């Protein structure tokens, strides 16, 4: 291992994929492709204090939507995608791009751009608390004071710049 490789390992700096398009953070403040699911937090359209944790599992295309305290979404029924799941998928496409999301979910990129129409959906149960906890953890990083010194807890966090 040469000194450049060693320095890159020590700096924990990775290249980030640029966001495909600006997202509507007020509607879908958190979206990720993790744990074999496209998952995230979606704001309620009727109650500003309520959020939903929605997900679509890769390969099986199981849909899940409930409040952060595990109350089921009234618009979600088995394999039917409620408006929260639809918003989550739309924001995932903005964040990661249609090709990457379609590949993650195991479907071909549709010519009309409608990934949801390509999914063979079914009902699924996803523990909302795990996804919601990750969202809250990401929010806590916003409360850190501005600093140029390393934050040990974030040593894994990818930076947007290339290593110096």
CORRATA-V238425 format. One record per pair of residues at least 24 apart in sequence whose ideal C-beta (glycine too) atoms are under 7 Angstrom apart, sorted by the first residue. I is the first residue (numbers start at 1). J is the second residue. Records with the same first field share a line. If there is no record, write none. Layout:
I->J + J
This chain:
7->163
8->163
11->163
12->155 + 156
13->159 + 161 + 163
14->158 + 159
15->162
16->158 + 160
19->95
20->94 + 95 + 96 + 97
21->94
23->91 + 94 + 95
24->91
27->87
28->87 + 88 + 91
30->135 + 138
31->88 + 91 + 92 + 95
33->92 + 96 + 104
37->126
38->88 + 89 + 92 + 101 + 104 + 105
39->126 + 131
40->88
41->131 + 132 + 135
42->84 + 87 + 88
45->83
52->84
53->128 + 131 + 132
54->84 + 85 + 88
55->126 + 131
56->85 + 89 + 105
57->124
58->104 + 105 + 106
59->106
60->122
61->105 + 119 + 120 + 121 + 122
62->122 + 123 + 124
63->121 + 123 + 124
64->124 + 125 + 126
66->128
68->128 + 132
70->128
78->122 + 123
79->121 + 122 + 123
81->116 + 121
86->116
89->115 + 116
